[in-house]
Structures are given as structure tokens and as C-alpha cells.
Amino acid sequence: MKNHVWRPLYVVIAVVAGILVFRAFYVPDDFGSGEYGFMYSYHRMSNEDEWKAQALKYRDTGKTKMHEYCGECHSDTVEVRTEDLHGIIPCENCHGPALAHPYEPETLFVDTSRDLCLRCHTLLPYTTSERKRIPGIHPDEHNVDFDCIDCHDPHNPRLEDM
């Protein structure tokens, strides 16, 4: 082969070798692998203590326990929620972390913005995804100047409300 073929090939080989050498020094040995090989995305066994020391913000991630905790003071709201609509969503998904609540009530921010609802209810064209089961809207067309809570009760968002 001529030199014009070999020179770029040498450059590519040098770049790949450089990346592999960099990776050998930069990436920890226990990164990305578990007892059974690569699992659970990116994970480094040696930093588990760092994650355990991370301060908690959420009261509970379990649906039942979360509703029980919130239901101690907000039983009227928890009763209204339905299992087939927003009842399956933990309260903290919309209301934020509740670890300091009720001792510091101001820490629990109630987001009533349209953007919060659009995280799940923007109409997406993915017909093969489970997302198609969630009623969606075109945000640029549907009641643009209003917040969703002006027409819909987020704790019991019946389709008849629309």
C-alpha cells in the first residue's frame, strides 16, 4: 500500500492506543463490574460507603408507606387519590422531598406550574411505549395561558374534568 493509506491508519492506531492507555490509568479497576460481570449500569464497588453516607431527602420511596406518612395529616387528600390515576405516584414526586416535613413546613414546596404536569403529560409520538397510556396534550395548543390546576385537580384528575 501507498503512504497515503498507512499514515492515517497509524494515526488511528495511535489514537486508539492513547485512549486505552488513558482508560487504564483513569478508570478504577472495580468500575462497572460486579460479581457476575457488568451489571446495574455504572457502579464502583469501592464507593458504596460514599453513597451510604449521602444524606437522605425523601421520606420513603415505597408507595404504601409514603401514602401512610402523608395520610397522617392529609387523610382527606390521600383518600381522594385513585389507584388508577395519580394514586400510584408517590407524593414526593410532585411535592418534593418531605424528610424535614412537617417540622419545617416551608421545605415542602408545592409546585403548581404547568411544567410539572408536562413532564408526564406532553403528547409523545411513541406508539410502542407504555407512555402512550398516559393522556397527553400538545402544550403549545392546550390552554396555553393557564396552569393545569386551574381546570384539573391533580389529586383526582378525572378525564371528565377536561
Number of C-alpha atoms within 10 A of each C-alpha: 5 6 8 8 9 11 11 11 12 11 11 12 12 12 12 12 12 12 11 12 11 11 11 11 9 9 11 12 12 12 15 16 16 13 6 6 8 12 11 9 9 9 15 15 13 11 11 10 9 8 8 9 8 8 7 11 11 15 18 18 12 11 13 11 13 18 23 14 15 19 14 10 11 12 13 10 13 18 13 11 19 14 10 9 15 15 18 13 16 19 22 20 11 15 14 17 18 23 16 14 14 12 9 10 10 10 15 16 13 11 12 15 12 17 14 14 17 15 8 14 18 17 15 15 9 9 9 7 9 8 16 14 8 13 12 15 15 13 14 9 8 10 13 11 9 11 15 20 14 10 12 15 12 16 17 19 16 13 9 6 9 8
